[in-house]
Amino acid sequence: MSGGEPLADRYQLVEVVGRGGMGEVWSARDLRLSRNVAVKLLSPQMASEAGVRERFDAEARSAARLNHPNVVSVYDSGEHQGTPFLVMELLPGRTLADELAEGPIEPERARGLGLQVLDALAASHRAGVLHRDIKPGNVLISPDGTAKVGDFGIAKSTEGLNLTSTGMIVGTAAYLAPERLAGDPATPRSDLYAVGVVMYEALTGHKPFEADTPMGMMRAVDAHRPMPLAQARPGLDANLAATVERAMAKDPADRFVSADDMAAALQPGSGAARQRAPVDRTVPLHATEVLIPPAPDPGSHRTRPPGRPVAAPGRPGPGGRIGRVAVALVGLVVVILVVVLATRSEDSPPPVEETSASTVATPAGGSLPESLDRAITALEDSVQP
C-alpha cells in the first residue's frame, strides 16, 4: 500500500512500523499539514466482525479527547476502501516491548515508567476512557525517555469476540485480568492489573505466567500464582514488590482503588502497598493441614493445664455451679469477718475460740445476724451433692 493512493486523499503511507492482533501500524505523511504521523489500519479479519467498525470509530473519538503528556495523541480516524484507520502521533523512539526483549530493566527505571503509565491511566479514567490493552507494545518510549501510552480504548472494538477465532496471541492474553478472561467487562482495576503484569515483566525479564496457547494462558492467569518478586528479583525494594503484586491480585477488590492510589503506593519509601494485603485465593487449605492455635499470652497467669477441657462460652463446664457457689461463699465469709472485726473493735469482746477449718467463726457470746445466718444456710444446702 506504500506509495499508492493516499488514505482519504490525505495520508500517504510510507512503511510498516508495527503489527498486532488488530492490524498494522504505518508511518505516514499528513499531506495537508505537512507532518509525519502514524496510521493504524484495522485488519480485514477484524473489520469483517459485526459491529467492530462502529465501535472502532466510536472509541477513536473517545481516545481523541485525551490530552496528556503520557498519552499518544489521536488526530483523526476514517475509512479507506472498506478499511477503518486511525491517525496518531508518530514517535521516533521504540516500545517498551523492544526494550524488554533485551532483558529486565533497573528497578528505579521500571518504577519511573510505571508512574508515567499510571499518570496516563488516571487522566483517561477521569475522562471515562478505559485502555483495555495495556502491554509493553503499547508503551512507547520517546528519545528523551518519556513513556507514552497508545491505543487508548481501541481494544473495546474486540470485546465479546472469541479469543481464538480472532487470533489473539498468547502475549496479549498474558496481560488480561482474570475477570476479563472470564468474560466480565473491563474496569479501571483491570487496567491496573495489566500495569502490574507489565512491571513484573520489566523487573524480571519474563511474564508472570507462561503458556504455549491462549487457552493455556487463560488457565494459568486464572488458577496459578506467579513466583514472588522477592525470589524472581532478589534484593528488590520490598515496597516496590508489594505494590506490583497487589496490582496483580486475582480478586479486583484486593487491588488498588485507582491509578492515583497505585501511583501513591509506588512512590519511593511509601508503605501504602501494605495497607490492604491481597488475599491469596489460589491455594486452598487442605484437610491434612493443621491449624496451630496461638500461643498463650506470656504475661497471663491464667493458663489451662494440659488436657483439661474448656467449656463453651456462656455454658459452665463440669463443677461450674459448685465453683460459683464456693466463690460466693468465700465472699460472704469476708463480709462476716469484716462485721466481726468491727464488733470487736467497738465492744472489745473476749477472743474467739479456735474452730475447725470447715466452720465459720462467730463472735463470742453472740450469733450472726439473722439475714447472714439464712444466707449461709442456703449456700451450704446448694453445695450438697
C-alpha positions in Angstrom: 0.0 0.0 0.0 3.0 2.2 0.4 3.4 4.8 -2.4 -0.2 4.2 -3.6 -3.3 6.3 -3.3 -3.3 8.4 -0.1 -5.8 7.4 2.6 -8.7 9.7 2.5 -6.8 11.8 -0.1 -4.6 13.0 2.8 -2.3 10.4 4.4 0.5 8.9 2.3 1.7 5.6 3.8 5.5 5.1 4.0 6.3 1.8 5.7 5.1 -0.7 8.3 6.4 0.0 11.8 4.4 -2.5 13.7 1.9 -5.4 13.5 -0.5 -6.7 16.1 -3.7 -8.7 16.6 -5.8 -5.9 15.4 -3.8 -4.8 12.3 -0.8 -2.9 11.1 0.7 0.5 12.1 2.4 2.5 9.3 4.5 5.6 9.4 2.8 8.1 7.1 2.9 11.7 5.9 0.0 14.1 6.5 -0.1 15.9 3.2 -2.5 18.6 4.4 -0.5 19.6 7.5 3.0 18.5 6.2 3.8 16.4 9.3 4.7 12.8 10.0 2.1 10.7 11.6 1.3 7.0 12.5 -1.6 5.3 10.8 -3.2 2.2 12.3 -5.1 0.0 9.8 -7.7 -2.4 11.1 -7.1 -5.9 9.7 -9.6 -7.3 7.2 -10.4 -10.1 9.6 -11.2 -7.7 12.4 -13.1 -5.3 10.1 -15.3 -8.1 9.0 -16.6 -8.8 12.5 -20.1 -7.4 13.1 -20.1 -4.1 14.9 -16.3 -3.7 15.1 -16.1 -0.8 12.6 -18.7 1.2 14.6 -17.0 0.5 17.9 -13.6 1.2 16.4 -14.7 4.7 15.2 -16.5 5.5 18.5 -13.5 4.6 20.6 -11.2 6.5 18.3 -13.3 9.6 19.0 -13.1 8.9 22.8 -9.3 8.5 22.7 -9.0 11.7 20.7 -10.4 13.6 23.7 -7.4 12.7 25.8 -4.7 15.4 26.1 -1.9 14.3 28.3 1.9 14.2 28.1 2.0 10.4 28.7 -0.7 9.6 26.1 -0.1 9.2 22.4 -2.3 11.8 20.7 -5.0 10.7 18.3 -5.5 13.1 15.4 -8.1 11.6 13.1 -10.0 8.5 12.0 -11.8 7.3 8.9 -12.3 4.5 6.4 -10.5 3.8 3.2 -11.7 1.3 0.7 -13.6 -0.6 3.5 -10.6 -0.5 5.9 -11.0 1.6 9.1 -8.0 3.6 10.1 -6.7 5.7 12.9 -4.2 8.6 12.7 -1.9 9.1 15.7 1.2 10.9 16.9 4.3 9.3 15.4 7.1 8.8 18.0 10.6 8.2 16.7 11.6 6.0 19.7 10.8 2.4 20.4 8.3 0.5 22.5 8.8 -1.0 26.0 8.5 -4.4 24.3 11.6 -3.7 22.2 13.5 -2.7 25.4 12.3 -5.8 27.4 13.4 -8.1 24.5 16.9 -7.3 25.7 16.2 -8.3 29.3 14.9 -6.8 32.6 15.5 -3.2 33.4 16.7 -1.4 36.5 14.1 -1.2 39.3 14.1 2.6 39.5 13.6 2.8 35.8 10.7 0.3 36.0 9.2 2.4 38.8 9.5 5.6 36.8 7.9 4.1 33.7 5.1 2.6 35.8 4.4 6.0 37.4 4.1 7.6 33.9 1.7 4.9 32.7 -0.3 5.4 35.8 -0.5 9.1 35.2 -1.8 8.4 31.7 -4.4 6.0 33.1 -5.5 8.4 35.8 -6.2 11.0 33.2 -8.1 8.6 30.9 -10.1 7.1 33.7 -11.2 10.5 34.8 -12.4 11.1 31.2 -14.3 7.8 31.3 -11.9 6.1 28.9 -10.6 2.6 29.8 -7.5 1.3 28.0 -8.3 -2.4 28.0 -5.0 -3.4 26.3 -2.1 -2.2 28.5 1.0 -4.2 27.4 4.7 -3.4 26.6 3.9 -3.0 22.9 1.5 -0.2 23.7 4.0 1.8 25.9 6.1 3.9 23.5 9.4 5.4 24.7 10.4 8.7 23.2 14.1 9.6 22.7 14.1 11.6 25.9 12.9 8.6 27.9 9.3 9.7 28.3 6.7 6.9 28.3 3.6 7.4 26.2 0.6 5.0 26.2 -1.0 4.3 22.8 -4.2 2.6 21.6 -6.4 4.0 24.3 -9.9 2.5 24.2 -9.3 0.8 20.9 -9.4 -2.7 22.3 -13.1 -2.3 23.1 -13.7 -2.9 19.4 -12.9 -6.6 20.0 -14.8 -7.1 23.2 -17.2 -10.0 23.0 -15.3 -11.7 20.3 -14.0 -15.3 20.6 -10.3 -15.0 21.6 -9.2 -17.9 19.5 -11.3 -17.1 16.4 -9.8 -13.6 16.3 -6.3 -15.0 16.5 -5.5 -13.3 19.8 -1.8 -14.0 20.5 -0.6 -15.5 23.8 1.3 -12.3 24.6 -1.9 -10.3 24.7 -3.8 -12.7 26.9 -1.0 -12.6 29.4 -1.8 -9.0 30.4 -5.6 -9.5 30.8 -7.0 -9.7 34.3 -8.7 -13.0 35.4 -12.2 -11.5 35.4 -11.8 -10.2 31.8 -10.7 -13.7 30.6 -13.8 -15.0 32.3 -16.0 -12.6 30.2 -16.6 -9.8 32.7 -16.3 -6.2 31.4 -13.2 -4.1 31.7 -12.9 -1.8 34.7 -10.2 0.6 35.9 -8.9 -2.1 38.2 -8.4 -4.5 35.2 -6.2 -1.7 33.7 -4.2 -1.6 36.9 -3.8 -5.4 36.8 -2.2 -5.1 33.4 0.2 -2.4 34.7 1.2 -4.8 37.5 2.0 -7.5 34.9 4.0 -5.1 32.7 6.0 -4.0 35.7 6.6 -7.6 36.8 7.9 -8.4 33.4 10.1 -5.3 33.3 11.6 -6.3 36.7 12.2 -10.0 36.0 12.6 -10.2 32.2 9.7 -12.6 31.8 5.9 -12.6 32.2 4.4 -13.8 35.4 2.5 -16.6 33.6 3.8 -18.7 30.7 1.9 -20.9 28.3 2.0 -22.0 24.6 -1.6 -21.3 23.7 -4.2 -18.7 24.5 -6.3 -21.2 26.4 -3.3 -22.4 28.4 -2.5 -18.8 29.3 -6.1 -18.2 30.4 -5.9 -21.2 32.7 -2.6 -20.0 34.1 -3.8 -16.5 34.8 -7.0 -17.8 36.4 -5.5 -20.5 38.7 -1.8 -20.1 39.1 0.3 -17.9 41.3 3.4 -16.2 39.9 6.8 -16.5 41.6 7.1 -13.9 44.3 9.2 -10.9 43.2 11.4 -11.4 46.2 12.5 -14.7 44.6 12.4 -13.6 41.0 14.4 -10.5 41.6 16.4 -10.9 44.9 17.2 -7.6 46.6 14.3 -5.8 45.2 12.8 -2.9 47.2 10.1 -4.5 49.4 7.5 -1.8 48.8 8.0 -1.9 45.0 7.5 -5.6 45.0 4.4 -5.4 47.3 2.9 -2.7 45.0 3.3 -4.8 41.9 2.0 -7.9 43.5 -1.0 -6.2 44.9 -1.9 -4.8 41.5 -1.9 -8.4 40.2 -4.3 -9.7 42.8 -6.7 -12.3 41.4 -9.7 -10.5 43.1 -10.3 -7.0 41.8 -11.4 -5.9 45.3 -7.8 -6.7 46.5 -6.2 -4.4 44.0 -5.7 -0.6 44.2 -8.8 1.6 44.0 -7.5 3.8 41.3 -4.4 4.7 39.3 -3.7 7.6 41.6 -3.9 5.1 44.6 -1.4 2.8 43.0 0.9 5.7 42.0 1.0 6.8 45.6 2.0 3.3 46.8 4.6 3.1 44.1 6.4 6.2 45.3 9.8 5.5 46.9 9.5 5.0 50.7 5.8 4.6 50.6 4.2 1.9 52.7 0.8 2.2 51.2 1.1 -1.1 49.3 0.7 -3.0 52.6 -2.3 -1.2 53.9 -4.5 -3.9 52.5 -2.7 -7.1 51.6 -4.2 -9.2 48.8 -5.8 -12.4 49.9 -4.4 -15.5 48.1 -7.4 -17.4 46.8 -5.4 -19.7 44.6 -4.1 -22.1 47.2 -6.8 -24.0 49.1 -6.3 -25.1 52.7 -6.0 -28.9 52.5 -7.7 -31.2 55.1 -4.3 -32.5 56.1 -3.0 -29.1 57.2 -3.2 -28.5 60.9 -4.2 -25.1 62.2 -2.0 -24.2 65.2 -3.7 -22.1 67.8 -1.8 -19.0 69.0 0.5 -19.4 71.9 -0.8 -18.1 75.3 0.0 -14.6 76.3 3.3 -14.9 78.3 2.0 -12.1 80.5 -1.1 -14.0 81.6 -1.0 -16.5 84.5 -4.4 -17.9 83.7 -3.1 -20.8 81.7 -5.0 -24.0 81.2 -3.4 -27.3 82.4 -2.7 -29.7 79.5 -5.6 -31.9 78.6 -8.2 -30.1 80.7 -11.3 -29.4 78.6 -12.5 -25.9 78.1 -16.2 -25.2 78.5 -18.0 -23.4 75.7 -18.5 -19.7 76.3 -21.7 -19.0 78.3 -22.1 -22.6 79.4 -20.4 -23.8 82.6 -18.4 -27.0 82.4 -18.5 -29.8 85.0 -18.4 -28.5 88.5 -19.2 -24.9 87.3 -22.2 -24.5 89.6 -20.3 -25.6 92.7 -17.4 -23.4 91.8 -19.6 -20.3 91.6 -21.2 -21.1 94.9 -17.8 -21.6 96.5 -16.7 -18.2 95.3 -19.9 -16.6 96.7 -19.3 -18.3 100.0 -15.8 -17.0 100.3 -17.1 -13.5 99.6 -19.7 -13.9 102.2 -17.1 -15.1 104.7 -15.1 -11.9 104.0 -18.1 -9.8 104.8 -18.7 -11.7 108.0 -15.2 -11.2 109.1 -15.4 -7.5 108.5 -18.5 -7.4 110.7 -16.8 -9.4 113.4 -13.7 -7.2 113.4 -15.9 -4.1 113.5 -17.8 -5.6 116.5 -14.6 -6.5 118.3 -13.2 -3.0 117.8 -16.3 -1.4 119.4 -17.1 -3.9 122.3 -13.7 -5.5 122.9 -15.2 -9.0 123.3 -13.1 -11.9 124.5 -11.0 -13.7 122.0 -12.7 -16.1 119.5 -12.2 -19.7 120.3 -10.4 -21.7 117.6 -12.7 -23.7 115.3 -12.1 -26.2 112.7 -11.2 -25.0 109.2 -14.5 -26.2 107.9 -16.6 -23.9 110.2 -17.2 -20.2 110.2 -16.1 -18.3 113.2 -18.7 -16.3 115.1 -18.3 -13.6 117.7 -18.0 -15.0 121.2 -21.1 -14.7 123.3 -23.4 -14.0 120.3 -24.8 -15.2 117.0 -24.7 -13.9 113.4 -27.3 -11.5 112.2 -30.4 -13.5 111.1 -30.1 -12.4 107.4 -26.5 -13.6 107.2 -27.3 -16.9 109.0 -30.1 -17.6 106.5 -27.7 -16.8 103.6 -25.0 -19.2 104.9 -27.6 -22.0 105.4 -28.8 -21.6 101.8 -25.3 -21.7 100.4 -24.5 -24.8 102.4 -27.7 -26.5 101.1 -26.8 -25.6 97.5 -23.4 -27.3 97.6 -24.7 -30.6 98.9 -24.4 -33.4 96.4 
